[in-house]
Amino acid sequence: MSGLYLVRHAQPAITGVMLGALDPGLSESGRAHAATVLQNTSLAIVYSSPQRRAVETAEIIARGTPVEIVADLREISHGDWNGLTWKEIEARDPELAARKLRDWRGVTAPNGEAFDAFSERVLRAFEHIRRGPRPAAIVGHAAVNKVIARIDQAYGDVYELD
């Protein structure tokens, strides 16, 4: 198979908050789940975000296959909102939170990364990955995988695994 698999990292040790740039590892449940992902698939390479939750997932699903860390696959930074629940964000700045809900990509959290800049860096990472061997897996994050899944280019079969 010449496919490219998009895998969101398994469950992190911290949940219920905007993780963004935070760097927790996996929970026990996350490690157990990662062990079931692509278990019957032989991969040529696994590409991973440098964040621990992604690296741990990549190393588990790689099963000895090389893992390449790609810095530009890191999750979007939510700036001052990293580590906060949505309730906390709404309490701190209800107007900005409401604008964000209306225009998720167009509104940036204070000291956060603009979605356009984030998308550009993810696409840079994908330009490198698309020339690599297949079958391959990319272990990223929800927003990273959504950017990649929307690319309108011929690069073989893509399977998104959550």
Rosetta blueprint (number, residue, H / E / L):
1 M L
2 S L
3 G L
4 L E
5 Y E
6 L E
7 V E
8 R E
9 H L
10 A L
11 Q L
12 P E
13 A L
14 I L
15 T L
16 G L
17 V L
18 M L
19 L L
20 G L
21 A L
22 L L
23 D L
24 P L
25 G L
26 L E
27 S L
28 E H
29 S H
30 G H
31 R H
32 A H
33 H H
34 A H
35 A L
36 T L
37 V L
38 L L
39 Q L
40 N L
41 T L
42 S L
43 L L
44 A L
45 I E
46 V E
47 Y E
48 S E
49 S L
50 P L
51 Q L
52 R H
53 R H
54 A H
55 V H
56 E H
57 T H
58 A H
59 E H
60 I H
61 I H
62 A H
63 R L
64 G L
65 T L
66 P L
67 V E
68 E E
69 I E
70 V L
71 A H
72 D H
73 L H
74 R L
75 E L
76 I L
77 S L
78 H L
79 G H
80 D H
81 W H
82 N L
83 G L
84 L L
85 T L
86 W H
87 K H
88 E H
89 I H
90 E H
91 A H
92 R H
93 D L
94 P H
95 E H
96 L H
97 A H
98 A H
99 R H
100 K H
101 L H
102 R H
103 D L
104 W L
105 R L
106 G L
107 V L
108 T L
109 A L
110 P L
111 N L
112 G L
113 E L
114 A L
115 F H
116 D H
117 A H
118 F H
119 S H
120 E H
121 R H
122 V H
123 L H
124 R H
125 A H
126 F H
127 E H
128 H H
129 I H
130 R L
131 R L
132 G L
133 P L
134 R L
135 P L
136 A E
137 A E
138 I E
139 V E
140 G E
141 H L
142 A H
143 A H
144 V H
145 N H
146 K H
147 V H
148 I H
149 A H
150 R L
151 I L
152 D L
153 Q L
154 A L
155 Y L
156 G L
157 D L
158 V E
159 Y E
160 E E
161 L E
162 D L
